[in-house]
Amino acid sequence: MNNDLTHILIVEDDEQFAELVFRAFKWQNNNFRTSVALNLEQAKSIIKSDPPALILADQFLPDGRGCELIV
């Protein structure tokens, strides 16, 4: 894990859309490190182990709402 890069967490249950967002950050700038979670459970696990600087979350997920990630 490179701490010099800004960590962005993408929380999106539509895998194709998550991949598009992931690629957009990858192509735009190498100053970002992105993670993808497909549900709240995965997102909470990533947040606990590797807190992101920014979370882009879908509002409606299979196991809850994206706003549940706001602490």
MIDOSE-1310 file (N, C-alpha, C; in nm, 2 decimals, decimal comma, always signed):
residues 71
mnnd	+0,08/-0,12/+0,00/+0,00/+0,00/+0,00/+0,09/+0,12/+0,00; +0,07/+0,21/-0,09/+0,15/+0,34/-0,11/+0,07/+0,45/-0,04; +0,12/+0,50/+0,07/+0,05/+0,61/+0,14/+0,07/+0,75/+0,07; +0,15/+0,76/-0,03/+0,17/+0,88/-0,10/+0,05/+0,91/-0,20
lthi	-0,02/+0,80/-0,22/-0,14/+0,82/-0,32/-0,27/+0,84/-0,24; -0,35/+0,92/-0,30/-0,48/+0,94/-0,24/-0,57/+0,82/-0,26; -0,62/+0,76/-0,15/-0,70/+0,64/-0,16/-0,85/+0,68/-0,18; -0,91/+0,63/-0,28/-1,05/+0,65/-0,31/-1,12/+0,52/-0,31
live	-1,23/+0,51/-0,24/-1,31/+0,39/-0,23/-1,44/+0,41/-0,31; -1,46/+0,33/-0,41/-1,58/+0,33/-0,49/-1,67/+0,22/-0,44; -1,80/+0,25/-0,40/-1,89/+0,16/-0,34/-2,01/+0,16/-0,44; -2,02/+0,05/-0,52/-2,12/+0,04/-0,63/-2,15/-0,11/-0,65
ddeq	-2,28/-0,14/-0,65/-2,31/-0,28/-0,67/-2,32/-0,32/-0,82; -2,32/-0,22/-0,91/-2,32/-0,25/-1,05/-2,17/-0,26/-1,10; -2,13/-0,38/-1,12/-1,99/-0,40/-1,14/-1,93/-0,33/-1,27; -2,01/-0,32/-1,37/-1,97/-0,25/-1,49/-1,96/-0,10/-1,47
fael	-2,05/-0,04/-1,39/-2,04/+0,10/-1,36/-1,92/+0,12/-1,27; -1,90/+0,04/-1,17/-1,78/+0,05/-1,08/-1,65/+0,04/-1,16; -1,65/-0,04/-1,26/-1,53/-0,05/-1,34/-1,50/+0,07/-1,42; -1,61/+0,14/-1,47/-1,60/+0,26/-1,55/-1,54/+0,37/-1,46
vfra	-1,59/+0,38/-1,34/-1,54/+0,49/-1,24/-1,39/+0,46/-1,21; -1,37/+0,33/-1,18/-1,23/+0,29/-1,15/-1,13/+0,33/-1,26; -1,17/+0,30/-1,38/-1,08/+0,33/-1,50/-1,07/+0,48/-1,52; -1,17/+0,56/-1,49/-1,16/+0,70/-1,50/-1,06/+0,76/-1,41
fkwq	-1,05/+0,71/-1,29/-0,95/+0,76/-1,20/-0,81/+0,71/-1,24; -0,80/+0,59/-1,29/-0,68/+0,53/-1,33/-0,62/+0,61/-1,44; -0,70/+0,64/-1,54/-0,65/+0,71/-1,66/-0,63/+0,86/-1,64; -0,69/+0,92/-1,55/-0,68/+1,06/-1,53/-0,55/+1,10/-1,46
nnnf	-0,51/+1,03/-1,36/-0,40/+1,07/-1,28/-0,34/+0,95/-1,20; -0,21/+0,95/-1,19/-0,15/+0,84/-1,11/-0,14/+0,87/-0,96; -0,20/+0,98/-0,92/-0,20/+1,02/-0,78/-0,31/+0,95/-0,70; -0,38/+0,87/-0,76/-0,49/+0,80/-0,69/-0,47/+0,65/-0,68
rtsv	-0,52/+0,60/-0,57/-0,52/+0,45/-0,55/-0,67/+0,42/-0,52; -0,73/+0,34/-0,61/-0,87/+0,31/-0,59/-0,90/+0,17/-0,55; -1,00/+0,16/-0,47/-1,05/+0,03/-0,42/-1,20/+0,03/-0,46; -1,25/-0,09/-0,48/-1,39/-0,11/-0,52/-1,46/-0,21/-0,42
alnl	-1,57/-0,17/-0,37/-1,66/-0,25/-0,28/-1,79/-0,27/-0,35; -1,85/-0,39/-0,36/-1,97/-0,41/-0,42/-2,09/-0,40/-0,33; -2,07/-0,39/-0,20/-2,17/-0,37/-0,10/-2,12/-0,31/+0,03; -2,21/-0,28/+0,12/-2,17/-0,21/+0,24/-2,07/-0,29/+0,33
eqak	-2,10/-0,42/+0,33/-2,01/-0,51/+0,41/-1,87/-0,50/+0,36; -1,85/-0,51/+0,23/-1,71/-0,50/+0,18/-1,65/-0,36/+0,20; -1,74/-0,26/+0,19/-1,69/-0,12/+0,21/-1,65/-0,10/+0,35; -1,72/-0,14/+0,45/-1,69/-0,13/+0,59/-1,56/-0,20/+0,62
siik	-1,53/-0,31/+0,56/-1,41/-0,39/+0,58/-1,29/-0,31/+0,53; -1,31/-0,25/+0,41/-1,20/-0,17/+0,35/-1,17/-0,05/+0,43; -1,28/+0,02/+0,47/-1,26/+0,14/+0,55/-1,19/+0,11/+0,68; -1,22/+0,00/+0,74/-1,15/-0,04/+0,87/-1,01/-0,07/+0,85
sdpp	-0,97/-0,14/+0,74/-0,83/-0,18/+0,72/-0,75/-0,08/+0,65; -0,81/+0,00/+0,57/-0,74/+0,10/+0,48/-0,82/+0,22/+0,46; -0,84/+0,31/+0,56/-0,93/+0,42/+0,54/-0,90/+0,51/+0,42; -1,01/+0,53/+0,34/-0,99/+0,62/+0,22/-1,00/+0,77/+0,25
alil	-0,95/+0,85/+0,16/-0,96/+0,99/+0,17/-1,10/+1,04/+0,12; -1,15/+0,96/+0,03/-1,28/+0,99/-0,04/-1,36/+0,86/-0,07; -1,49/+0,87/-0,04/-1,58/+0,76/-0,07/-1,68/+0,80/-0,17; -1,69/+0,73/-0,28/-1,79/+0,75/-0,38/-1,89/+0,64/-0,37
adqf	-2,01/+0,66/-0,32/-2,10/+0,55/-0,29/-2,23/+0,56/-0,36; -2,28/+0,45/-0,41/-2,41/+0,44/-0,46/-2,51/+0,46/-0,34; -2,62/+0,52/-0,36/-2,71/+0,54/-0,25/-2,79/+0,41/-0,22; -2,82/+0,33/-0,31/-2,90/+0,21/-0,29/-2,81/+0,09/-0,32
lpdg	-2,78/+0,01/-0,22/-2,70/-0,11/-0,23/-2,78/-0,23/-0,18; -2,73/-0,35/-0,22/-2,81/-0,47/-0,18/-2,83/-0,49/-0,03; -2,73/-0,44/+0,05/-2,74/-0,46/+0,19/-2,75/-0,34/+0,27; -2,80/-0,23/+0,21/-2,83/-0,10/+0,28/-2,81/+0,02/+0,19
rgce	-2,79/+0,13/+0,25/-2,78/+0,26/+0,18/-2,64/+0,31/+0,20; -2,59/+0,38/+0,09/-2,46/+0,43/+0,09/-2,43/+0,53/+0,21; -2,54/+0,60/+0,25/-2,53/+0,70/+0,35/-2,49/+0,64/+0,49; -2,50/+0,51/+0,50/-2,46/+0,44/+0,63/-2,31/+0,45/+0,65
liv	-2,24/+0,48/+0,54/-2,09/+0,49/+0,55/-2,05/+0,62/+0,62; -2,14/+0,71/+0,63/-2,10/+0,84/+0,69/-2,09/+0,83/+0,84; -1,98/+0,86/+0,89/-1,96/+0,84/+1,04/-1,95/+0,98/+1,10
